[in-house]
Amino acid sequence: MSRFIAVTGASAGIGKATAQRFAEHGDTVLLIARREKRLAEVVQEIESSVPGADVQPLALDMSDPGSADVLRDRVRATGRPVDALLCCAGAVPPSGDTDGGGMESVLKEWQDAYTANVLTSVVAVESVTPLMADGGSIVLYSSVAAYRGSGGTGGYGAAKAALHSYVHLLATNLGPRDINANAIAPGYVAGTDLFGDGLPAARENKLVRQTVLGRAGAPTDIAELGFYLCSPPGGYITSQILQVNGGMNHGV
Ligand SMILES: NC(=O)c1ccc[n+]([C@@H]2O[C@H](COP(=O)([O-])OP(=O)(O)OC[C@H]3O[C@@H](n4cnc5c(N)ncnc54)[C@H](OP(=O)(O)O)[C@@H]3O)[C@@H](O)[C@H]2O)c1
């Protein structure tokens, strides 16, 4: 049976692969991100690789509280409850300049990290949960950085760790509706826009060496777990943070 799935951050990387995975299953997928043109391209890509795909773009900034009403109206207009919400939207803000920019730029980095990684999920979840089907699913996207820090900057890893607490709250509150809520914490996933034009080769090689599998993750590795958590066999998994990182050693 076709389900109705909402994916934030669907214009690139993990969110795009996740939207594609559900479309391949025959689900209707609402693809949400800020860049309208990019979303239209992704919709076209999925439509050409999945014949008959029902994929719909919705250009929204999920950190903007005003997006809540737009999202709710769009869901109501379909006349269907949301079966799963996957909050892939996230970003690594530029590092606060501790040497020259002073405290203002340090705080800006922490606030931007929180806005991009926590508030985008909060706006999506709080908008959609009243419109979710009982037995549905929520997936948030953390990071290995929540466990071992985020390189030179603190805000990103701390923001991702905040999502862990939110997952437990959601699982507790929504359990009586048989809605499971989990977070996926990927390690280094190549082929996404998260690091702009890509990581410097030395940094990428170091991250790959930290895995026991000796390779970076792919967006499809993460998409597959999101799909499982939102499908009947994954329904008893809730309130968990699931790490997908090729065995990347903590703290290396
Ligand atoms: N790639 C990795 O190595 C890695 C590792 C650990 C965790 N993660 C996490 O996995 C998730 C997906 O990352 P990714 O690697 O696929 O990154 P990505 O390719 O940069 O995709 C991020 C997506 O989020 C959207 N987005 C960002 N801010 C948004 C906002 N305010 N409102 C709506 N959409 C927004 C972006 O689209 P627009 O710009 O069009 O809005 C884009 O579609 C993120 O939460 C990331 O932190 C990634």
The ligand as a Tripos MOL2 file, in Angstrom:
@<TRIPOS>MOLECULE
LIG
   48    52     1     0     0
SMALL
NO_CHARGES

@<TRIPOS>ATOM
      1 N1         27.2790   13.7680    5.0510 N.am      1 LIG1
      2 C1         27.7610   13.3780    6.2110 C.2       1 LIG1
      3 O1         28.9340   12.9730    6.3220 O.2       1 LIG1
      4 C2         26.9080   13.4160    7.4480 C.ar      1 LIG1
      5 C3         27.4190   12.8380    8.6210 C.ar      1 LIG1
      6 C4         26.6710   12.8650    9.7740 C.ar      1 LIG1
      7 C5         25.4170   13.4480    9.7830 C.ar      1 LIG1
      8 N2         24.9200   13.9940    8.6400 N.ar      1 LIG1
      9 C6         23.5900   14.6270    8.7220 C.3       1 LIG1
     10 O2         22.7120   14.0410    7.7770 O.3       1 LIG1
     11 C7         21.7640   15.0140    7.3240 C.3       1 LIG1
     12 C8         21.8200   15.1030    5.8040 C.3       1 LIG1
     13 O3         23.1250   15.5570    5.4580 O.3       1 LIG1
     14 P1         23.7250   15.5050    3.9940 P.3       1 LIG1
     15 O4         25.1130   15.0240    4.1240 O.co2     1 LIG1
     16 O5         22.7980   14.8320    3.0640 O.co2     1 LIG1
     17 O6         23.8210   17.0730    3.6930 O.3       1 LIG1
     18 P2         23.4290   17.9110    2.3910 P.3       1 LIG1
     19 O7         23.7350   17.1670    1.1600 O.co2     1 LIG1
     20 O8         24.0590   19.2590    2.6020 O.co2     1 LIG1
     21 O9         21.8550   18.0560    2.5410 O.3       1 LIG1
     22 C9         21.2870   18.8670    3.5230 C.3       1 LIG1
     23 C10        19.8640   19.1550    3.1220 C.3       1 LIG1
     24 O10        19.2560   19.9830    4.1110 O.3       1 LIG1
     25 C11        18.5560   21.0250    3.4580 C.3       1 LIG1
     26 N3         18.4450   22.1140    4.4010 N.ar      1 LIG1
     27 C12        19.4200   22.7410    5.1070 C.ar      1 LIG1
     28 N4         18.9080   23.7020    5.8630 N.ar      1 LIG1
     29 C13        17.5630   23.6920    5.6510 C.ar      1 LIG1
     30 C14        16.4820   24.4680    6.1430 C.ar      1 LIG1
     31 N5         16.6830   25.4780    7.0090 N.pl3     1 LIG1
     32 N6         15.2420   24.1940    5.7270 N.ar      1 LIG1
     33 C15        15.0250   23.1900    4.8320 C.ar      1 LIG1
     34 N7         16.0050   22.4260    4.3290 N.ar      1 LIG1
     35 C16        17.2540   22.6820    4.7330 C.ar      1 LIG1
     36 C17        19.3970   21.3170    2.2210 C.3       1 LIG1
     37 O11        18.6580   21.8740    1.1770 O.3       1 LIG1
     38 P3         18.5020   23.4290    0.8410 P.3       1 LIG1
     39 O12        19.8670   24.0230    0.8760 O.co2     1 LIG1
     40 O13        17.8800   23.3920   -0.5150 O.co2     1 LIG1
     41 O14        17.5920   23.9480    1.8910 O.co2     1 LIG1
     42 C18        19.7580   19.8930    1.8020 C.3       1 LIG1
     43 O15        18.6930   19.3360    1.0680 O.3       1 LIG1
     44 C19        22.1510   16.3310    7.9990 C.3       1 LIG1
     45 O16        21.3470   16.5250    9.1300 O.3       1 LIG1
     46 C20        23.5870   16.1090    8.3950 C.3       1 LIG1
     47 O17        23.9670   16.9080    9.5030 O.3       1 LIG1
     48 C21        25.6250   13.9840    7.4700 C.ar      1 LIG1
@<TRIPOS>BOND
     1     1     2 1
     2     2     3 2
     3     2     4 1
     4     4     5 ar
     5     4    48 ar
     6     5     6 ar
     7     6     7 ar
     8     7     8 ar
     9     8     9 1
    10     8    48 ar
    11     9    10 1
    12     9    46 1
    13    10    11 1
    14    11    12 1
    15    11    44 1
    16    12    13 1
    17    13    14 1
    18    14    15 2
    19    14    16 1
    20    14    17 1
    21    17    18 1
    22    18    19 2
    23    18    20 1
    24    18    21 1
    25    21    22 1
    26    22    23 1
    27    23    24 1
    28    23    42 1
    29    24    25 1
    30    25    26 1
    31    25    36 1
    32    26    27 ar
    33    26    35 ar
    34    27    28 ar
    35    28    29 ar
    36    29    30 ar
    37    29    35 ar
    38    30    31 1
    39    30    32 ar
    40    32    33 ar
    41    33    34 ar
    42    34    35 ar
    43    36    37 1
    44    36    42 1
    45    37    38 1
    46    38    39 2
    47    38    40 1
    48    38    41 1
    49    42    43 1
    50    44    45 1
    51    44    46 1
    52    46    47 1
@<TRIPOS>SUBSTRUCTURE
     1 LIG1         1 GROUP 0 **** ****
